């Protein structure tokens, strides 16, 4: 990817161009109304952009597409025995969506559910051998993708953005890690 010519990103790669940009009209004077000053607009839009980019980067792995697969894989990997309800809380999935996600991941051979020895009605989640291997690959790709995608920001800007987003997340998700 070519470096930006305007000095943004300190010579780092320019973000991928969007092949969906309309070529038939001049849209340079579009008025964004209140969106210009709404954090929610930029958070939603950047979420879509980073999700598309991450899916492209993860295409070779079994976790591309949809939401929650990567989070499930990594959180189950670091928290063996986590219950589906606890996982759903942190990745913001309702019960039925969590059930569908776990079914997909079990069918792919990434996650297994076991009955809790302490509480026979409770289920616990564990990665399979394949799941642990895929999780390692996912960590590598996700770190690289995040670094590349956000390379238009300086290291300090990235740290500030991460701190602020963690604060918002922790403010809305009970018991979420707040970072620093």
Legacy VTK file of the C-alpha trace (Angstrom):
# vtk DataFile Version 3.0
C-alpha trace
ASCII
DATASET POLYDATA
POINTS 180 float
0.000 0.000 0.000
1.342 3.443 -0.820
2.128 5.908 1.930
-0.053 8.961 2.241
1.228 12.064 0.546
-0.259 14.509 3.022
1.824 13.408 5.998
-1.052 11.665 7.790
-0.082 8.394 9.323
3.560 9.383 9.359
4.298 7.588 6.081
2.374 4.504 7.104
0.202 2.597 4.640
-2.984 4.267 3.525
-6.176 2.425 4.454
-7.569 0.191 1.720
-9.690 2.048 -0.795
-13.383 1.303 -0.902
-14.403 -0.351 -4.193
-18.003 0.728 -3.517
-17.308 4.449 -3.981
-19.771 5.771 -6.573
-18.001 6.840 -9.735
-20.949 8.425 -11.528
-21.731 11.421 -9.319
-19.866 14.180 -7.561
-20.406 13.576 -3.859
-17.635 15.842 -2.567
-20.142 18.393 -1.248
-22.410 16.000 0.666
-23.706 17.556 3.898
-23.422 15.053 6.733
-25.986 16.941 8.821
-25.548 16.178 12.539
-23.392 13.120 11.784
-20.374 15.407 11.500
-20.457 15.839 15.292
-21.908 12.499 16.458
-19.536 10.010 17.998
-22.094 7.274 17.397
-21.927 7.807 13.625
-18.157 7.429 13.556
-18.130 4.490 15.976
-20.721 2.607 13.870
-19.007 3.442 10.596
-15.505 2.599 11.777
-16.906 -0.629 13.259
-18.216 -1.606 9.817
-14.912 -0.715 8.161
-12.721 -2.525 10.666
-15.062 -5.553 10.645
-14.916 -5.829 6.854
-11.149 -5.516 6.913
-10.830 -8.091 9.693
-13.079 -10.515 7.789
-10.838 -10.124 4.727
-7.766 -10.830 6.828
-9.410 -13.836 8.522
-10.823 -15.289 5.275
-8.485 -18.286 5.370
-9.535 -19.148 8.929
-12.847 -20.589 10.099
-13.845 -17.502 12.045
-14.436 -14.983 9.259
-17.896 -13.549 8.748
-20.506 -12.695 11.289
-19.807 -11.417 14.744
-18.703 -13.145 17.891
-16.617 -16.033 16.555
-13.260 -14.407 17.232
-14.365 -13.117 20.634
-15.732 -16.533 21.562
-12.611 -18.349 20.434
-10.238 -16.053 22.316
-12.281 -15.659 25.504
-12.969 -19.389 25.802
-9.288 -20.043 25.154
-8.190 -17.748 27.975
-11.051 -18.762 30.287
-11.511 -22.533 29.992
-14.789 -23.566 31.576
-16.457 -20.186 31.022
-20.217 -20.486 30.919
-22.116 -19.473 27.803
-24.132 -16.881 29.742
-20.971 -15.182 31.023
-19.423 -15.194 27.558
-22.642 -13.794 26.070
-22.576 -10.965 28.607
-19.128 -9.770 27.543
-19.611 -10.144 23.792
-23.125 -8.678 23.960
-25.076 -11.632 22.574
-28.551 -12.659 23.634
-29.238 -16.256 24.616
-30.502 -17.449 21.224
-27.708 -15.738 19.282
-25.142 -17.234 21.660
-26.672 -20.675 21.161
-26.477 -20.379 17.360
-22.899 -19.138 17.559
-21.827 -22.008 19.807
-23.562 -24.526 17.518
-21.592 -23.160 14.534
-18.334 -23.296 16.432
-18.981 -26.818 17.697
-19.812 -27.988 14.169
-16.525 -26.450 12.999
-14.729 -28.434 15.717
-13.438 -25.347 17.537
-15.369 -25.395 20.820
-16.832 -28.095 23.020
-19.376 -27.888 25.824
-19.182 -29.982 28.949
-21.534 -30.341 31.889
-20.171 -28.651 34.996
-19.101 -31.199 37.629
-20.209 -28.793 40.390
-23.539 -27.768 38.939
-25.022 -30.449 36.709
-27.387 -28.050 34.902
-24.594 -25.662 33.942
-22.547 -25.949 30.769
-18.889 -24.989 30.460
-17.004 -24.116 27.293
-13.573 -25.344 26.220
-11.509 -25.081 23.063
-10.714 -28.243 21.174
-7.181 -28.968 19.987
-8.193 -27.486 16.633
-9.706 -24.479 18.426
-6.452 -23.798 20.274
-4.497 -23.934 16.997
-6.949 -21.595 15.262
-6.904 -19.226 18.262
-3.124 -18.825 17.905
-3.507 -18.036 14.203
-6.329 -15.596 14.982
-4.198 -13.739 17.546
-1.432 -13.280 14.980
-3.763 -12.095 12.219
-5.816 -9.864 14.550
-2.737 -8.113 15.938
-1.376 -7.502 12.440
-4.761 -6.347 11.103
-5.292 -3.947 13.997
-1.812 -2.478 13.596
-2.274 -2.062 9.836
-5.828 -0.717 10.003
-5.068 1.882 12.664
-1.636 2.781 11.308
-2.995 6.171 10.201
-2.944 7.063 13.913
0.247 7.676 15.852
1.137 5.306 18.672
-0.101 7.854 21.219
-3.361 8.368 19.339
-3.918 4.612 19.251
-3.250 4.359 22.993
-5.639 7.253 23.678
-8.365 5.768 21.480
-7.994 2.357 23.123
-8.180 3.919 26.592
-11.322 5.872 25.696
-13.079 2.931 24.055
-12.243 0.679 27.016
-13.742 3.316 29.298
-16.976 3.439 27.290
-17.165 -0.364 27.111
-16.542 -0.720 30.853
-19.150 1.942 31.551
-21.835 -0.102 29.826
-20.733 -3.692 30.400
-20.707 -4.639 34.065
-17.410 -6.155 35.274
-15.642 -5.393 32.005
-11.916 -4.647 32.198
-11.396 -0.898 32.259
-7.742 -0.975 31.239
-5.768 1.769 32.971
LINES 1 181
180 0 1 2 3 4 5 6 7 8 9 10 11 12 13 14 15 16 17 18 19 20 21 22 23 24 25 26 27 28 29 30 31 32 33 34 35 36 37 38 39 40 41 42 43 44 45 46 47 48 49 50 51 52 53 54 55 56 57 58 59 60 61 62 63 64 65 66 67 68 69 70 71 72 73 74 75 76 77 78 79 80 81 82 83 84 85 86 87 88 89 90 91 92 93 94 95 96 97 98 99 100 101 102 103 104 105 106 107 108 109 110 111 112 113 114 115 116 117 118 119 120 121 122 123 124 125 126 127 128 129 130 131 132 133 134 135 136 137 138 139 140 141 142 143 144 145 146 147 148 149 150 151 152 153 154 155 156 157 158 159 160 161 162 163 164 165 166 167 168 169 170 171 172 173 174 175 176 177 178 179
